[in-house]
Every structure is written in structure tokens, then in C-alpha cells.
């Protein structure tokens, strides 16, 4: 069954406000997620001198044996 009154210009005018509102909500939500991600990255667990493990001193990549084919 089709709609009894179909005036496309009137329908466009009636739906413009809600569509713009939904687009603004989506943009706000995406912006909020991006802001949250940047905040989490800025406050991340960066290593402190107490938690950094020293490198092994006995390994020298230049002195490692080379496998010959």
C-alpha cells in the first residue's frame, strides 16, 4: 500500500531538522571517542626508571656467529 500523500519537497523540509540533529549527535560521539583515546594515550603507563630493565651486556650482535649456507 502506498502513502496517500507524497509531496517530496514537504517531506524533505520536515525531515531536514531531525537529520541534521542526528548528524550532529554522530559527530559529537565520534569526537568524544577520539578525545577519550587521546586522553588515554597521554596518561598512559610510560616507563619510569624504576621499572625499566637494563639491557643484557653480554650480547654483541657483531660477534654473533654467522650461519654459512
C-alpha positions as CSV (number, residue, x, y, z in Angstrom):
1,X,0.0,0.0,0.0
2,X,1.5,3.4,-1.0
3,X,1.4,6.6,1.0
4,X,-1.8,8.6,0.3
5,X,0.0,12.0,0.0
6,X,3.6,12.2,-1.3
7,X,5.0,15.6,-1.6
8,X,8.7,15.2,-1.8
9,X,9.5,18.9,-1.1
10,X,7.4,18.9,2.0
11,X,8.9,15.7,3.2
12,X,12.4,17.0,2.7
13,X,11.6,20.1,4.7
14,X,10.1,18.1,7.5
15,X,13.0,15.7,7.8
16,X,15.8,18.2,7.5
17,X,15.8,19.2,11.2
18,X,15.9,15.6,12.6
19,X,18.5,14.5,10.1
20,X,20.8,17.4,11.0
21,X,20.3,16.6,14.7
22,X,21.2,13.0,14.2
23,X,24.3,14.0,12.2
24,X,25.4,16.4,15.0
25,X,24.9,13.6,17.6
26,X,27.1,11.3,15.5
27,X,29.8,13.9,15.1
28,X,29.7,14.6,18.8
29,X,30.0,10.9,19.6
30,X,32.9,10.4,17.3
31,X,34.7,13.5,18.6
32,X,34.1,12.3,22.2
33,X,35.7,8.9,21.4
34,X,38.7,10.5,19.7
35,X,39.2,12.8,22.6
36,X,39.0,9.9,25.0
37,X,41.6,7.9,23.0
38,X,44.0,10.9,23.0
39,X,43.5,11.4,26.8
40,X,44.2,7.7,27.4
41,X,47.3,7.8,25.3
42,X,48.5,11.0,27.1
43,X,48.0,9.4,30.5
44,X,49.4,6.0,29.6
45,X,51.9,3.9,31.5
46,X,55.1,5.4,30.3
47,X,58.1,3.5,31.8
48,X,59.8,5.1,34.8
49,X,63.5,4.5,35.6
50,X,62.4,2.1,38.4
51,X,60.5,-0.2,36.0
52,X,62.9,-0.2,33.1
53,X,65.0,-3.4,32.9
54,X,68.7,-3.0,32.0
55,X,69.8,-4.4,28.7
56,X,71.9,-7.6,28.7
57,X,75.6,-6.5,28.5
58,X,77.0,-9.9,27.3
59,X,75.4,-9.9,23.8
60,X,77.1,-8.2,20.9
61,X,75.3,-8.6,17.6
62,X,78.5,-8.1,15.7
63,X,80.2,-11.0,17.5
64,X,77.4,-13.5,16.9
65,X,78.3,-16.4,14.6
66,X,77.1,-16.1,11.0
67,X,75.4,-19.1,9.5
68,X,77.0,-20.1,6.2
69,X,74.9,-21.7,3.5
